[in-house]
C-alpha cells in the first residue's frame, strides 16, 4: 500500500477517528487495538511504518529481514 494513500487516514487516527485507517488495514492481525475517540499511543511516523510493512498473505506480521540468521558469522 502506498504511503500517500494513508496520510489522511493517519491524520484522522491521531485525532481519535480510526475508522478510515482501520478500513484500509482490514484483515491485518498485527494492527494495534484502537478505541474510537481516543488518540493512539503512537506518533504519525510509527502509524505509517506499521501500515506499510510487507504483511504476509494471511495478515500476520512480516517475516524478519535476517531470516533468523542474525547470529551467523561472516568469513
Helices and strands as residue ranges (DSSP letters): G 3-5, H 7-14, H 19-24, H 44-52
